[in-house]
Amino acid sequence: MDTLLEARGLKKSYGNVAALKGIDLRLMSGRIVGLLGPNGSGKTTLIKIACRLLQPTEGQILIDGEAPGPVSKSKIAYLPDKDFLPDWMKTRQLLQFYEDFYADFDRNRALEMLSSLEIPENMTLRKMSKGTKEKMQLILTMSRRARIYLLDEPIAGVDPAARDYILRTIIGNYEENALVMISTHLIADVESVLDEAVFLKKGEIVLHKPTDQIREETGKSVDEYFREVFKC
């Protein structure tokens, strides 16, 4: 297995507010990792630094051994926690947009997923329900043959049935030698697909272990242990 994402002493501050407080983290290929923590714990900040959307205050992050830049961006498929696609575009235009923009976009993979959802190719994004929009964004992201998939709260705004579909889509479509990192605070919904869990609390990593090891050592599910660690 290769190291695909590594943080060394990574810090990020917004004025006097420290979002990340010296993160050390190493994530390998072939793994689905949960970046788990309550709102405001620094999950999105860490992901945005990896995508070079933010610059660290101190320390560094390496993507497949390189500092974030044009090369690393081509290896990352990023799903932000906000709507990001133009709502006037039709499904077929979105596919063409991604195909033009990303050399690793697999149109056939996208078409298979769209067919399973029965989303017409001439439907505009603005006519889709919130859940269908989120599925559309996920389909586009997971149709790339990327090395790293960074998914920021991919199930936060959808109903339980849609969450099941999203998780099946993630499991069934990522490359075997890739890294998938799912940021969420909805632990129970994603626990079954995770190989590792990273608990982030107030900008610090308080735990990073394989999920099976957490269950064996604590006698609890990852969700139960998460609730214990983060209880008010």
C-alpha positions in Angstrom: 0.0 0.0 0.0 1.1 3.5 -0.8 0.9 6.6 1.4 -1.6 8.8 -0.5 -2.2 11.6 2.1 0.2 12.7 4.8 -0.1 15.6 7.2 2.9 16.7 9.2 2.4 19.3 12.0 -0.5 20.8 10.1 -1.9 24.0 11.6 -4.5 26.4 10.3 -5.8 29.5 12.1 -8.4 32.0 11.2 -7.3 35.1 13.1 -7.2 34.0 16.7 -9.2 30.9 16.1 -7.2 27.7 15.6 -9.0 25.3 13.3 -6.2 22.7 13.2 -3.6 22.4 15.9 -0.7 20.4 14.6 -2.2 17.5 12.8 -0.1 14.4 12.1 -1.8 11.9 9.9 -0.9 9.2 7.4 -3.5 7.5 5.1 -2.8 4.6 2.8 -4.2 3.4 -0.6 -7.0 0.8 -0.7 -8.7 2.2 2.4 -12.0 3.9 3.2 -11.4 6.2 6.1 -14.0 8.1 8.2 -12.9 11.6 9.2 -15.3 11.9 12.2 -16.1 14.8 14.4 -18.7 17.3 15.4 -19.4 20.5 13.5 -16.5 22.9 14.0 -13.9 20.2 14.6 -11.7 21.1 11.6 -12.8 18.4 9.1 -13.7 20.7 6.2 -10.5 22.7 6.8 -8.3 19.7 6.5 -10.0 18.6 3.3 -9.7 22.1 1.8 -6.0 22.2 2.6 -5.6 18.8 0.9 -7.4 20.3 -2.2 -5.3 23.4 -2.1 -8.3 25.6 -1.5 -6.7 26.8 1.7 -3.1 27.3 2.7 -1.9 25.9 6.1 -0.6 28.4 8.7 2.2 25.9 9.6 3.3 22.4 8.7 2.6 20.6 5.4 0.4 18.1 3.7 1.5 15.7 1.0 -0.7 14.2 -1.7 0.9 11.0 -3.0 4.3 12.3 -1.8 3.9 15.8 -3.3 2.9 19.2 -2.1 -0.6 20.2 -3.2 -0.5 21.7 -6.7 -1.7 21.1 -10.3 -0.4 17.5 -10.3 -2.0 16.6 -6.9 -5.3 18.2 -8.0 -5.5 15.9 -10.9 -5.4 12.9 -8.5 -8.2 14.1 -6.2 -11.9 13.8 -6.7 -13.5 16.3 -4.3 -17.1 16.5 -3.2 -17.7 19.6 -1.2 -20.4 20.0 1.4 -22.2 22.7 -0.6 -24.0 22.7 -4.0 -21.4 23.6 -6.6 -22.8 22.9 -10.0 -24.6 25.4 -12.2 -28.4 24.8 -11.8 -29.2 25.7 -15.4 -27.1 22.7 -16.8 -28.8 19.6 -18.0 -27.6 16.1 -17.0 -25.9 15.5 -20.4 -24.2 18.9 -20.2 -22.9 18.1 -16.7 -21.4 14.8 -18.1 -19.8 16.7 -20.9 -18.5 19.3 -18.6 -16.8 16.7 -16.4 -15.5 14.8 -19.4 -13.9 18.0 -20.8 -12.4 19.0 -17.4 -11.1 15.7 -16.1 -9.1 13.3 -18.1 -9.9 10.4 -15.7 -13.7 10.9 -16.0 -15.5 7.6 -16.9 -18.6 8.5 -18.8 -19.9 5.0 -19.0 -19.6 4.6 -15.3 -21.6 7.8 -14.8 -24.3 6.7 -17.3 -24.8 3.4 -15.5 -25.4 5.2 -12.2 -27.7 7.7 -13.8 -29.7 4.9 -15.5 -30.2 3.2 -12.1 -31.7 6.4 -10.7 -33.7 7.0 -13.9 -32.5 10.6 -14.2 -33.3 11.9 -17.7 -30.4 13.3 -19.7 -32.4 16.5 -20.5 -33.3 17.3 -16.9 -31.8 20.5 -15.5 -30.3 20.5 -12.1 -32.8 23.1 -10.9 -35.6 20.7 -11.5 -34.1 18.0 -9.4 -35.0 17.4 -5.7 -32.4 18.1 -3.1 -31.6 14.4 -2.7 -31.3 13.9 -6.4 -29.0 16.9 -6.8 -26.7 15.4 -4.1 -26.8 12.1 -5.8 -25.9 13.8 -9.1 -22.9 15.5 -7.6 -21.8 12.2 -6.0 -22.1 10.4 -9.3 -20.0 12.9 -11.1 -17.3 12.7 -8.4 -17.3 8.9 -8.2 -17.2 8.6 -12.0 -13.6 9.8 -11.9 -10.9 7.2 -11.7 -9.0 9.2 -9.1 -6.3 8.2 -6.6 -8.0 10.0 -3.7 -11.7 10.7 -3.1 -12.4 13.4 -0.5 -16.1 13.5 0.3 -17.3 16.2 2.7 -20.6 15.3 4.4 -21.9 13.4 1.4 -25.0 12.1 3.4 -25.8 15.0 5.6 -28.8 16.4 3.7 -30.5 13.3 2.4 -33.0 10.7 3.7 -32.0 7.3 5.1 -32.9 5.5 1.8 -30.8 8.0 -0.2 -27.9 7.5 2.3 -27.9 3.8 1.6 -27.7 4.5 -2.2 -24.9 6.9 -1.7 -22.8 4.5 0.4 -23.4 1.7 -2.2 -22.3 4.1 -4.9 -19.1 4.9 -3.0 -18.3 1.3 -2.3 -19.0 0.1 -5.8 -17.2 2.8 -7.8 -14.0 3.8 -6.2 -10.7 2.4 -7.5 -9.2 -0.4 -5.5 -5.8 1.3 -5.1 -7.4 4.6 -4.2 -8.1 6.3 -0.8 -11.6 7.4 0.1 -12.0 9.8 3.0 -15.5 10.5 4.2 -16.1 13.4 6.5 -19.2 13.1 8.6 -20.7 13.3 12.0 -23.4 10.7 11.1 -21.3 7.8 12.3 -23.9 5.1 12.5 -24.8 5.5 8.8 -21.2 5.1 7.5 -19.6 2.8 10.1 -20.2 -0.4 8.1 -18.1 0.8 5.1 -15.2 2.2 7.0 -11.8 0.5 7.3 -10.4 3.2 9.6 -11.7 6.0 11.8 -10.0 9.3 12.6 -11.6 11.2 15.4 -11.1 15.0 15.1 -11.9 17.1 18.1 -11.3 20.9 18.3 -8.6 20.7 15.6 -6.8 17.8 17.1 -6.7 14.1 16.3 -7.7 12.2 19.4 -7.9 8.7 17.8 -6.8 7.0 14.5 -7.4 3.3 14.4 -8.9 0.6 12.2 -12.6 0.3 13.0 -12.3 -3.4 13.8 -9.6 -2.6 16.4 -11.9 0.0 18.0 -14.7 -2.5 18.4 -12.3 -5.2 19.8 -10.7 -2.9 22.3 -13.8 -1.1 23.5 -16.5 -3.7 23.1 -18.6 -0.9 21.4 -19.5 0.1 17.9 -17.6 3.0 16.5 -20.7 5.1 16.8 -21.1 4.2 20.5 -17.5 5.0 21.2 -17.7 8.2 19.3 -20.6 9.3 21.4 -18.5 8.5 24.5 -15.5 10.5 23.4 -17.5 13.5 22.2 -20.2 13.6 24.9 -21.1 17.0 26.2 
